[in-house]
Amino acid sequence: MTLSLAPTPAPTTSAEAHEQLGELIFLNRNADAQAGHTASVSGTIRVVVADGQALVRAGFRVLLEGEQGIAVAGEAASGEETVALARHIKPDVVLVDIGLPGLDALEATRQIVADPELQDVQVMILTTHDGDEHVFGALRAGASGFLVKDTEPTDLLHAVRVLARGDALLAPSVTRRVIAELNSQPERDRPSPAQLAELTAREREVMALVAEGLTNREIAEQLVVSPATARTHVSRAMVKLHTRNRAQLVVVAYQSGLVPVTGEAI
């Protein structure tokens, strides 16, 4: 069982351990922190790296720990180890490879999300290509974001910070995959607009803006309200629709028909 809590010696190569990691579209690029989603008390963002390949984990450790304010709190080589490690140390962010051995990445994500003790833990799925068939399922499982492994290392670091403050992110290619999946669903399989019946008109308006990729501050500016008010509307919509994060809120916005599924978005 490869479950690492203590830092391991850094390899002599760093950038070589990573492929050029595409651009990202952040659902909440510069947003205010969501209530209840903060980094560790020490101010350091604690990350768990879950990948079946030791070399990949070592490379991510070098990249992450070379950034001020980010530390790798542990490594896991399987889905079972990922869940156990998350429960043991309660990190801020868990990076999960979609091809994780053992308990698959989707089930590991579901178990982490379902654990009330891990409500502040954010899961980011790492995919090897933009056509991954599990993207949509993982969003519904509660993943807060996706990163395709051909993005720039600096964007990975930015992504970790985005998730640590409770926001969400999707790569453009992943967004296209989600929309394609929604377009392929029979009408009978899509949530009814009645799903939004509990929302106020303002909450529906804010939800649509979230689906367009606006931050809380940008929503506030557009609606001429305070960022705190915008954040409150987002939080209430998430509670009423039983969504864990903004990524899931975006999916519901498209599934329910609140935002038309006509092409690229976010």
N, C-alpha and C positions, 0 to 999 in steps of 0.2 A: 504493500500500500504506500503510494507516494503522496504523502500529505505533509507539506513543509510549512512550518511556522517561523523558523528562524531564517534570516537572510543567508543565501548561499554565496560563495565567492563569485565575483563578477567575471564573465569571460573576457578575454583580451580584445575581442571584437564586439562592437556595439551596432553600428549602422549596418554591418554585414549580416547581423542576425535578423534583419527586417527587410522585406521587400519594400519598394516604394509603396508606403501604406496609403485618388480622386477626391475630389472636393466633397465637402459635406454641406448639407443644408440643415441648419439648426432650428428646431421648432421653437427654441427659446434662447436665441443667441446671446443676448445680454440681459436676460430677464432678472427680475428680483428673485431672491431665493424663496422657494415655496416654504410655507410654514411646516415645521417638523422635519425638513430636509436640510440638515447642516452637516458639515464635515466634522471630524472628531474634535473633541474638546481642545486638544493640543493645537488644532489648526491644520494639522497634517491630514491629507486625504489618504485613507488606507484602502489599498486595492488588493483583491485576490485575483490571481491569474490562473485560469483553468484551461489547460490545453493538454492533449495527449502526448505531445512531443516535448521532451526536455529542452532541446535546443531552442525551440520557439519560446518556451517559458523563460529561459535564461535571457533571451534577447529582449523580451518585453520588460524583464526586471531591470536590465541595464538602462533601457530607454526611460522607464518610469522613475527610477531612483536617481537618474541624472537631472531630474527636474525638481526644483525647490518646492517644497510643500506637498510632495507626493511620495508615498512609500509603499512598497509591496509588502503586505502583511502576511502573505502566504501563497503557496502554489498548490494546485490540485491537478491530478492526471486523469481523473474520471469524474463522471457525474455524481457518483456517491460521495467522493471526497469533496467535491465542490459544495454540496449541500451541508456536509458535516463541518467543513471549515467555515462556511458562512455562519452557521449556528454557533460555532465556538468563539469566533472573534468579532462577529458582527461588523464587517467592513463597510465602508461607504459605497464602494463600487466593486462589482464582480465582472470581470471580463471572461466571457464564456465562448469557446470555440464551438461552432455549430456541429462539428463532427466529433465532439467529445466522446471518448469510449465509455462503455458501461452504461449507466443511466443516461439516456440521451439528453441533449441540451434543453429541449423543450420541457421535459419532465422535471429536470433539475430547476429550471426557471420557475415552473409552477409551484414546486415545493418551497422554494425560497420566498416567492410572492405570497403564498398561502400562510406562511408562518407569522403570526402576529408579533413575535419577538424580532422579526426582520423587516418591519414595515418601512424602515428608513434605508434599507439596502437597495441599491439600484443595480439592475442587471443590464449589461450591454452584450449583445450577441456579435461575435466576429464571424463574418462569412468569407468564404474563399472566392465567391463570384456572385454577381448581382442577380443571377437567376435562381438562387437557392430556393428550393421548393418549400422550405420550412419558415421562410420569412414571415408570412402572414400568420401562421400558427403561433410563432413565438411572440408576435405583437399581442395576440389575444391571450397568450399565456402570462403576459405581464412584463415583458422586457421593456425597458425604458428607452432603448435605442439600438441602432445597428451600425456597424462599421464594416465596410468591405476592406479586405486586407491589401488593397492597392492604394490606400490613402497615404498622405504625407505623415511622417512621424509627429510633426508639430500639431497636426490636426487630431491625432490620437490623444495627445496630451490635453488639447483643448476639450476634446470630447469627454475625457475623464472629469475635468473640472465642471463641465456642463451637467453631467449626471450627478456629481457629488452635491450640487446645489439644488437637486430635485427637478431639474429640467429634463427635456428629452431631445433626441436627435435622430434624424434619418438621413442616410446618404441619398442623393437624387436617384441612383439606380434602384435602390431599395424602395423608394417611393413609387417608382414606375411599376415595380413588381407588385406592390400592394394594390395599386389601382387596377392593374391587369387582373388580379385575382378577384377584385370586387366586380369588375366588368363581366367576368366569366360566371359569376354566381347567378342561378335562376332567381327570378324575382321572389319566388316563394321562400327562398333561403335568406333573404335579406331582412333585417329588422324593420318593423313597421314604423312610420313616422310617429305612431302613437307612443313609441318609446320615449319621445321627447315631451310628452304631455305634462310631465311634472315640472318641466323647466319654465321659468318666466320668459317673457319675450326678450328681456335684456340678457338672460343667461344663454338663450339660443343665439343671440347676436354675438355674444362673446365667444361662444363655442365655435361658431363659423369663422371668426377671426383667428382663433387658435389654429384651426384647420388650414388657414391660409399661411400660417407660419409666423404670425405676429407675436412679439413678446408682450409681457404684461405692460411694460412701459409704452410700447407702440399702441396697444389696445387702448390704454388710458388716454393717450394723445388723440386718437381717432374719435373716441366717444366723449372726450372732454370730461374725464373723471380722474380721480387720483389713482396711482398705481396700486395702492392698497385696495381700493374698491374693485379694480379690475381683477386683482388676485383673488378677492373674495368671491366674485362671480365665477371664476374658473374653478375654485375649490368646491363651491356649492354644486356646480354642474357635475363635477367628478363624483361627488358623494351621491347625488340623486341617480346617476347613471351607473353607479357601482364600478367605476373605472379607477384603476390604481394610479395612473399617470397621464400626462398629456398625450403620449403616443397612442394610448388606448382611446382617449377622448377623440383624437383625430379619426381613428378607424370608425368609431361609432358615428361621427359626423358624416362620413361618406356612406356607411352602410345604411343609415336611417334616411338618407336622401336630403338631409339638411344642406349638405354641400354636394352639388351635382358631380357625378363621376364621369367626366368628359375627356380627361386627358391628364397631362402632367399637372401636379399640384405641389403645394408646399414649397 
